[in-house]
Amino acid sequence: MSHCFTSDSVGHHSPPRRSLRRIGRIVLLPAAVGLLTLAPSPIGAQSSSGKDDMEFRIGVTAGGIGLVGLTFEFRWGDRSIDANLATFGFRDVSLAVTGKQYFGGGDLQPFLGIGLWSVAALPEDATQRTGKTLLLRIPFGADWNLVGDHSLGASLALNEGLWIQRADPLDDTPIGHRPIPLPGFYYRAKP
């Protein structure tokens, strides 16, 4: 698949105590982030009027879920849904959908999010099948309004594997559950 899913990111079956910690991390951390993004934002309540109007932004990405990609963001108030379509090497496709909560009302706004990322890698030969994986992603970063409708952003996303179908049908190695941090950058503008 991609270079970030190497053999050293693949784990083996864990003792029961580690499995319970892993389940706790997979369930509790997203629940906490979800509550954060759904709770009313007192910081956003102090912002200017008209803040709850729907905005649409489109842009390009570098890093994160792929080497290059496109991003589409639907934003209302201090919350948004971000869809990102990217590739690492044009023989794979990545799609991530992330809910984000922005903080503050200035030109530089930090954000925290939670979402799912799916990767499909085309087989290299007829003996292989399409490799697929599903990951949980928790990005945090900042969005900077440069001027008018143009923004730059940077984030660091913690990604943890949830499910995998390897390209080799005989490979039944379980997915690794160690979080993988990946940086990403974007430029967005309102059309």
FENMOMO-V626805 format. One record per residue. N is the residue number from 1. RES is the residue in one small letter. PHI is phi in radians with two decimals (999 if undefined). OMEGA is omega in whole degrees, -180 to 180 (none if undefined). NEAR is the number of other ideal C-beta (glycine too) atoms within 10 Angstrom. Layout:
((N	RES	PHI	OMEGA	NEAR) (N	RES	PHI	OMEGA	NEAR))
//
This chain:
((1	m	999	-178	20) (2	s	-1.81	-177	18) (3	h	-1.15	-177	8) (4	c	-1.48	180	13) (5	f	-2.01	-178	21) (6	t	-1.54	-177	10) (7	s	-1.12	179	7) (8	d	-1.36	175	8) (9	s	-1.68	179	14) (10	v	-1.72	-178	17) (11	g	-1.84	176	15) (12	h	-1.94	-180	7) (13	h	-1.03	-176	7) (14	s	-1.74	172	13) (15	p	-1.10	-176	7) (16	p	-0.94	-178	7) (17	r	-1.12	177	8) (18	r	-1.15	179	12) (19	s	-1.12	178	12) (20	l	-1.15	177	11) (21	r	-1.11	180	12) (22	r	-1.11	179	15) (23	i	-1.08	178	11) (24	g	-1.06	-180	10) (25	r	-1.17	-179	14) (26	i	-1.18	-176	15) (27	v	-1.61	-173	10) (28	l	-1.29	-179	10) (29	l	-1.10	176	16) (30	p	-1.09	179	17) (31	a	-1.12	179	11) (32	a	-1.14	179	12) (33	v	-1.14	178	19) (34	g	-1.06	177	14) (35	l	-1.11	178	9) (36	l	-1.07	-177	14) (37	t	-1.33	-180	20) (38	l	-1.61	-178	11) (39	a	-1.19	176	9) (40	p	-1.05	-178	8) (41	s	-1.72	178	19) (42	p	-1.14	178	7) (43	i	-1.19	180	13) (44	g	-1.17	-180	18) (45	a	-1.16	-180	11) (46	q	-1.54	-176	10) (47	s	-1.37	-177	16) (48	s	-1.19	-180	6) (49	s	-1.22	-178	6) (50	g	1.36	-176	7) (51	k	-1.19	-177	15) (52	d	-1.55	176	11) (53	d	-1.19	179	9) (54	m	-1.25	174	9) (55	e	-2.11	175	13) (56	f	-2.15	177	12) (57	r	-2.24	178	21) (58	i	-2.24	-179	13) (59	g	-2.95	180	19) (60	v	-2.11	-179	14) (61	t	-2.19	172	24) (62	a	-2.40	-177	14) (63	g	1.43	-178	18) (64	g	1.34	-176	26) (65	i	-1.54	179	30) (66	g	-3.04	179	26) (67	l	-1.14	176	17) (68	v	-2.41	180	12) (69	g	-2.96	176	23) (70	l	-2.03	179	14) (71	t	-2.27	179	23) (72	f	-2.27	-177	15) (73	e	-2.18	173	22) (74	f	-1.86	-174	13) (75	r	-2.16	173	19) (76	w	-2.37	-177	12) (77	g	1.05	-179	18) (78	d	-1.71	-179	22) (79	r	-2.13	177	18) (80	s	-2.69	169	22) (81	i	-2.05	-176	15) (82	d	-2.04	174	24) (83	a	-1.94	-177	14) (84	n	-2.21	178	25) (85	l	-2.03	-173	15) (86	a	-2.60	177	24) (87	t	-2.54	175	17) (88	f	-1.60	-175	20) (89	g	-2.68	177	11) (90	f	1.13	169	10) (91	r	-2.05	179	13) (92	d	-2.55	176	18) (93	v	-2.39	179	17) (94	s	-2.07	175	22) (95	l	-2.36	177	16) (96	a	-2.21	174	27) (97	v	-2.13	-172	14) (98	t	-2.35	170	24) (99	g	-1.60	-176	16) (100	k	-2.26	174	22) (101	q	-2.05	177	22) (102	y	-1.66	-180	22) (103	f	-2.17	178	14) (104	g	1.55	-177	17) (105	g	-2.17	-178	14) (106	g	-1.55	179	8) (107	d	-1.29	177	11) (108	l	-1.95	-177	9) (109	q	-2.10	173	19) (110	p	-1.22	177	13) (111	f	-2.50	176	22) (112	l	-2.40	-177	17) (113	g	-2.54	175	25) (114	i	-2.61	-179	21) (115	g	-2.94	178	23) (116	l	-2.10	-180	14) (117	w	-2.26	178	26) (118	s	-2.09	178	16) (119	v	-2.21	173	24) (120	a	-2.19	180	15) (121	a	-1.97	-180	22) (122	l	-1.18	180	15) (123	p	-1.19	179	13) (124	e	-1.45	177	10) (125	d	-2.60	-173	6) (126	a	-1.21	-180	6) (127	t	-1.44	-177	10) (128	q	-1.88	175	15) (129	r	-1.98	178	13) (130	t	-1.16	176	12) (131	g	-1.40	-179	21) (132	k	-2.41	175	15) (133	t	-2.62	177	21) (134	l	-2.22	-177	14) (135	l	-2.24	170	26) (136	l	-1.54	179	19) (137	r	-2.26	179	25) (138	i	-2.26	180	20) (139	p	-1.56	169	28) (140	f	-2.42	-176	14) (141	g	-3.13	-178	20) (142	a	-2.54	178	15) (143	d	-2.02	-177	23) (144	w	-2.05	177	13) (145	n	-1.36	-178	15) (146	l	-1.18	180	11) (147	v	-2.83	178	7) (148	g	0.98	-175	8) (149	d	-1.76	-176	12) (150	h	-1.96	-178	14) (151	s	-2.36	170	20) (152	l	-2.04	178	14) (153	g	-2.57	177	22) (154	a	-2.49	179	14) (155	s	-2.60	171	25) (156	l	-2.22	-178	14) (157	a	-1.93	171	26) (158	l	-1.55	-176	15) (159	n	-2.11	178	23) (160	e	-2.30	-179	20) (161	g	-1.16	176	22) (162	l	-1.93	-176	15) (163	w	-2.72	178	10) (164	i	-2.57	168	19) (165	q	-2.15	-176	15) (166	r	-1.33	-179	19) (167	a	-1.12	178	17) (168	d	-1.46	-178	12) (169	p	-1.09	180	10) (170	l	-1.53	-179	6) (171	d	-1.53	180	12) (172	d	-1.96	177	7) (173	t	-1.07	180	12) (174	p	-1.17	179	12) (175	i	-1.23	176	18) (176	g	-1.30	-178	18) (177	h	-2.03	176	19) (178	r	-1.55	180	12) (179	p	-1.05	180	16) (180	i	-2.01	178	15) (181	p	-1.44	178	10) (182	l	-2.31	178	18) (183	p	-1.43	177	13) (184	g	-2.58	-179	23) (185	f	-2.38	178	14) (186	y	-2.61	168	24) (187	y	-2.13	180	16) (188	r	-2.32	175	22) (189	a	-2.54	174	13) (190	k	-1.44	-179	14) (191	p	-1.23	none	6))
//
